[in-house]
Amino acid sequence: MADAAWNGDWRAAEAHVRVAGEDWDERWSRAELLQEVAREDDAWLETWRAAEPGNCDAATSTPGSWFSGPGRSGAAASPARSPETG
């Protein structure tokens, strides 16, 4: 998924979050991963946000867009170590 995003395919990132459905913990985990991917290169994220300006998943995938409060580490898996990035 990370490679697809870095190659400009924001739809792969959108699907990565969407398939979590209403499992909110999983959605947050996936948004955290996307934040890490965007820290490397966010061109795909900017394209996604422009294409779907009202998409909350795109907004929460923006690095620094939300506070990791008590009980959340704020540290997502590194894209290089995550099985989701391939």
N, C-alpha and C positions, 0 to 999 in steps of 0.2 A: 504494500500500500504506500509506503513512504517513497519508494522509487517511482511509482506511478504519479504521485503528487509532485515530486520534484521534476518530473518530465512534463508537468502541466495538466495532468488529469485530476482535477479537483473532484470529479464525480466519484473516484475511488475513495477519497477521504469522506465524502458525504455518505456513501453507502456504508463505509466502515462504522460510522456512528449510527446511522439509521437502523441497521440490522440489530442493534441492541434493544430496539423496541422501547418498552416502558420499564426496562430494568435500569433504573436511574443510576445506580452505582456503576453499572457497566458503561452507561453513556458518559458519565463523568470520567471514568478511567480512559475511555477512548478519546474524549476531548483532551485530556491531559497528554496522551500520546501525540495527538495532532499538534498540540502546542509545541512539543519538542521537535516535531518534524518541521514546523513553521519557523522555529528558531534557526534552523540551518538555512532555509530558503523559503520565503513566504509568498513568492510570486503566484503560486497555485492558490493560496488562500485569498489573496487580493482579487484574483479572477473570480473565485467562488463568491466572495462577498459582493462583487460588482454584478454578477449574474443573478444572485439571489439575495438582495439586500435585506430582506426580512427573515432570513434563515437563522434561527437561534443557534443551531449547531455551528454554523460558520462563525457567529459572533463569539461563542464560548470557546472556540478553537483558536482564537487569537491570543498569542502569548501576552500574559499580563492582564487578561480581560476579567479575571475574577480572583478573589482572595481565597487561599486555602486556609480555612480556619481550623480550630481545634478538631482533632480526630482525622485530619487530612494532612498527609505529608507534603503535598505540593510537588512531589518528585515523581515524574512519570518515568517509565522505562526508557532507556536510551534507544533511539531507533536502531542503532547498530546491534543492540542486544535483544531486541524484541522479536519474537517469532511473527509478529503482525506486519513487519516492514517489508517482507520479501515479495 
